[in-house]
């Protein structure tokens, strides 16, 4: 399996209508997919332990997508081997009245990962330049003192400033946009209706949002173009094939963590003497 992260890196000008939602399978069979994903999950487990032990960096993984693009499935499968003590997942829905009383970054920055840990945002502060752009009434509810024509550029600057600050202080930010076609979404919605065990996933409001598909694509193009850079890259992941998407995401996460060049803390001479003395006592206790 050869996956090159740069193949999915967003450029300075993103055109989603020219970006594929499906590519050639990165696996030869179902068994091949399962083996490849298992290997990536095992490697992520090793790297998470090293991240925790070295205690110098944190990893923030952001997922954005249209409804039914597979965010939950990617998180569930890719993070299946991770120690729950070292990873937290946060989902951000419509802001509460209390959250609306603060600036648009406030509610998510409270949940940023500490050093040594992985934080996953299932949707994020990017909702404030996506759904809030498509539905202006959300922006009005925030009761800002001034909303001008430059509001989105101002928010992009705020986001870029936050992410640069995080990078400079040891948090690596990976951002995934799961790129799904409108037709694939329709098929997945039908499957949710036709399969009793998936009925709970379906919300009539999701169908209503399909009316705004072009508006959402425009909002995503603007956001990805304005906030993807060498420090905090957006990856546009073809998501019509769920298995492909999981392999791509897992590989990019592995490459990002490997790029940190982490190592276990060295053991000092004093610490070695201490451990040697403790070991001697333990050995004696067996006699």
Secondary structure, 3 states (H helix, E strand, C coil): CCCCHHHHECCCCCCHHHCCCCCCCCCCCHHHHHHHHHHHHHHHHHHHHHHHHHCCCEEEEEEEECCCCCHHHHHHHHCCCCCHHHEEEEECCCCCHHHHCCCCCHHHHCCCCCCCCEEEEECCHHHHHCHHHHCHHHHHHCCCCCCCCCHHHHHHHHHHHHHHHHHHCCEEEEEEEEECCHHHHHHHHHHHHHCHHHHHHCCHHHHHHHHHHHHHHHHHHHHHHHHCCCCCCEEEEECCCHHHHHHHHHHHHHHHHHCCCCCCCCCCHHHHHHHHHHHHHHHHHCC
